[in-house]
């Protein structure tokens, strides 16, 4: 069973009547409900205002795939939690970033770039084209599907070159955008998926839900989590695999932790 955690700021749902009407239980609950309909997936939720944002070390250790939605409160996410999530990804946890999470601390931390876009909020039609027909994330989808109302994101998208471009979007105003990108960070699979503006019912769409189910299965890693990904231990001479005699000057003394 794939254990998914759906993380959401859960801010707009409390402050904006339109968002509250579309997602009365929160965006996170809508996504989790869709995932829980899938065979082999179980989803729970976490939100910004829980202690440690609901992402304690114990919770992450029990999460195979973390789905992340953020927009207005990126800066409120504690840096220590960001590092904790990054280490979990490096160790093998899957991560799916949704819509405005392109500008989240965790995505920028893993990408090492500004992750900037151009944008327009005009409720225009978005047509998503499948560009990797045989990719697991696109299983069961048509060659393209449309969202009648979405926020526009346009190129250039300030991210590193992806491993794969799975979707490209066209918008009614003429722009295009690489809207489904995969990455590998350490042992973790990372997927960015563009749709999901909070004032539109995007996460109720059957094709979007299928993408999230497929992506959750793709991002899951069957191997055991690596727990010491940030350690850089010294291997002393007496533990070398072949006989070895020390020579030359040394910076470190025996037993030193060493410089990082």
C-alpha positions, -999 to +999 in steps of 0.1 A: +000+000+000+013+034-010+010+059+019+004+094+006+003+126+026-015+156+011-001+189+025-019+222+020-017+257+035-054+257+041-054+295+042-076+305+012-103+281+023-106+301+055-104+336+041-120+335+006-157+326+001-152+314-034-125+289-024-145+278+006-175+270-016-154+250-041-134+232-014-155+233+018-132+207+035-100+221+019-080+214-012-061+188+007-093+169+016-105+169-021-072+155-033-070+129-005-105+117-013-096+112-049-064+093-040-083+071-015-105+059-044-074+044-061-064+008-056-033+005-036-032+040-023-041+054+011-040+092+017-041+114+048-037+151+051-015+178+069-018+216+070+003+246+077-010+255+111-006+221+127+025+217+150+056+214+127+031+219+098+020+183+103+053+171+089+071+157+119+101+133+113+078+104+123+051+115+099+076+118+070+091+084+078+056+069+073+050+088+040+059+073+007+047+102-014+041+138-002+018+160-023+022+198-017-001+227-025+009+262-015+004+298-026+001+327-003+020+314+027+052+300+013+072+323+037+054+309+067+068+274+062+096+268+088+130+263+072+137+234+095+107+216+081+118+224+046+152+207+053+134+178+069+113+173+038+144+177+015+162+150+034+133+127+032+132+132-006+169+126-009+164+094+011+137+082-013+103+098-005+083+109-035+073+145-038+045+160-060+044+198-063+010+213-074+003+247-091+018+276-071+040+252-052+065+260-079+074+290-057+075+270-024+106+268-003+109+231-008+107+232-046+132+260-048+155+242-023+155+210-045+157+228-078+184+254-068+168+279-092+143+308-088+114+288-103+098+319-117+070+321-142+048+346-160+011+345-150-023+359-156-055+353-136-083+356-162-102+323-159-091+312-194-092+278-210-062+255-205-055+227-229-030+201-216-012+180-242+004+147-233+040+148-245+050+114-231+023+090-243+037+058-226+047+075-193+031+060-162+019+094-152-002+097-184-017+062-182-054+062-191-055+098-203-065+111-237-039+128-259-051+161-245-078+174-221-091+208-212-098+228-181-124+255-189-111+279-162-075+282-150-048+307-141-022+311-169+014+303-163+038+312-191+074+306-201+102+311-193+099+287-164+129+292-142+137+255-134+165+231-143+160+210-174+138+181-163+143+144-168+110+143-187+084+167-199+051+149-195+026+177-202+026+210-221-002+235-217-017+259-241-038+288-228-066+308-244-044+339-244-018+322-265+009+312-240+024+277-236+040+262-205+058+230-195+031+219-171+043+184-161+080+179-153+098+150-136+131+152-116+153+129-096+167+143-064+189+119-045+168+087-043+135+106-045+112+110-075+098+146-079+069+156-102+057+192-108+021+195-121+009+230-130-030+231-128-048+238-095-056+275-090-078+277-059-107+297-073-115+271-099-127+235-094-096+220-109-091+192-084-126+180-090-117+172-126-115+135-134-085+138-156-066+159-130-074+133-104-062+106-127-029+124-131-025+127-093-032+090-088-008+080-116+019+104-103+015+091-067+021+056-080+051+067-101+067+087-073+065+059-048+098+041-041+097+005-031+132+005-017+139+012+019+143+048+029+179+060+032+182+076+066+217+089+066+217+110+034+235+140+050+262+121+067+298+122+052+318+098+074+355+094+074+368+060+064+401+056+083+431+039+069+426+008+090+392+003+074+404+005+038+395-024+017+431-030+006+463-026+027+472+011+028+501+030+043+496+067+052+519+092+035+520+130+030+507+158+052+473+156+068+448+183+076+428+162+101+439+143+132+427+109+141+391+111+155+384+145+140+349+149+126+364+168+096+353+199+078+320+200+060 
